[in-house]
């Protein structure tokens, strides 16, 4: 089977690697739109215009299922993409539900792009699963770009993590696949004060169920 993985930039490569490890007998095609990243500062209309041609080509190139390894796309235009494409899309979105389930302090932090945080889907996730939970949303607006360019501002990351922990967060959600590349740094900063969540295992589980339905 040919599995596609799409992201705005190199963030999704971590997801593609996880897919390759989980499905070694299958072909994995990773495509990104690094020319136009960051996606997190764009409108839904811009996101659809940029991503649809690339996803359509992946479909034409034989991908039988495509992982949308981009929280921004999922939370803004996933319905439109599903309407336009005929292959199943396995989408990633911020792990608000598991974070709200495991928090002991009733305070979580969601690190995500501005487009994700402003989306209707993200608001719905908070309404559905985070009632009675304080959701902190630190400014991570330049994180994806600095990770893409390998220009990591360690002090800025440390300040952000320390600020949400000081505000009571005991769960930190990585709501952008670019942030997976600094997951270990964030875990070291959080220590035993906060759990760090990212969705690669959940993506693999959903992908496995999707593939079962296809074969």
Secondary structure, DSSP 8 states (H G I E B T S, - for coil): -EEEEEESSGGGHHHHHHHHHH-TTSEEEEEE-TTT--GGGS-HHHHHHHHHHHHHHHHHTT-SEEEE--HHHHHHHHHHHHHH-SSEEEE----HHHHHHH-SSSEEEEE--HHHHTSHHHHHHHHHH-TT-EEE----TTHHHHHHTT---HHHHHHHHHHHHHTT--EEEE-SGGGGGGHHHHHHHHTTS-EEE--HHHHHHHHHHHHHHH-
